[in-house]
């Protein structure tokens, strides 16, 4: 892996608006977990808020390469015998059990140098019934389309300064994400988007700090993604093995 995990961790901790964005992402993930009701779950990359803090009655394995995030997860799981935390990249992790009912890869695929290597590692932990829930930032997010219309960027897929700071390598739309998964042997069974974000993270945080962007507005922007999924700031999919 060529990513600087220590630098990434520091950048993530100070990224404006990300805690709010992550809360809406988490809401979607928890909704999908409740819908599929897995007995075992693998979370790939937990960040500072592992899913197990909101889940009970599920055997959960967390794989997290960042030492600070992994240590925080271990402390949180100290009284949870049903939770195991592994500090490693998934590509290098040796896990037992090897298969899970559900695998969650939240906003990670676009950050790695080799998405196919990550998906191959995910595939090793799937059986024909496993549900892979995966999300990435959306190239056609409203704020990106606005930036193109304003002449700030040439293409919705152009990497922003925030993306470069966060060591992100690519930007997906629905078509390219589905193609990436198909190439890795997965078939998308369900998809959608979340949280229509009109402006950049920094601008959204400024509006929140000023009191203009209220919780009601934020919730409305998330609901708007259900009616206008082409404009959501992140896209998500559920997928299964093609040969499953």
C-alpha positions, 0 to 999 in steps of 0.5 A: 500500500502506498497511502500514508495512513498517518497523514490520512488520519490527521487530515480526516480528523480535521476535514470540515463537514465530514462528521455530518456527511458521515452521519448520513452515510452511517444512517444508510448503512445501518438501514441496509444492515437492518434490512438484510439482518446478517448474523456476521459482518465485516467492516472494512475501514471503520474510521473513528466511528465503527459500526458495532457501537450501534449494533448488537447480536451480530458477530462483527470483524473490523479491519482498519489499517490506521493505528489511531482508528484501530486503537479507538475501535479496540477500546470501544470493543473491550467489553464486546466479545462479539467484536474483533478488531484487526489492524491491517489492510484487508489485502493483508489480513488473515481472517477467521471465519473467512466468510461473512453474511455482509461486508461493508466498504464505506467510502474507501474504494476511490482512495486505494491505488488498486481498486481491483485488489481491494475488491479481490480481497473482499471477494475472498470473504464472500459466499454466494449469499453475502451482501456487499454494501459499498459507497463512494463519493459521486462524480455527478454530485450537485456541488460538482455539477455547479463547479463545472457550470461556474467554470471552476473545474473542467469535468465532474470527475476532476479531483478537488483539492480536498480529494488530493489532501485525502489521498483519493485517486478517482471519482466514480459515477454509477456507470463506472462503479457498476463496471468496477464491481462487475470486473471484480465478479460482483453484480449490483442488486440494489443502488441509490444515493444519499445527501444532495450537497449543493456546496463543498465541504468547507462551504457547507460547514460554514453555513452550518456554523453560521446557523443558516444550514439547519438540521431540518435542511440537512435532513431534507437534502438527504431525503432529496437524494431519494427523489433525485438520486442522480444528484446525491453526493455519494452513491451506494450499492448492494452487490453479490458474487456474479457466480453466486 
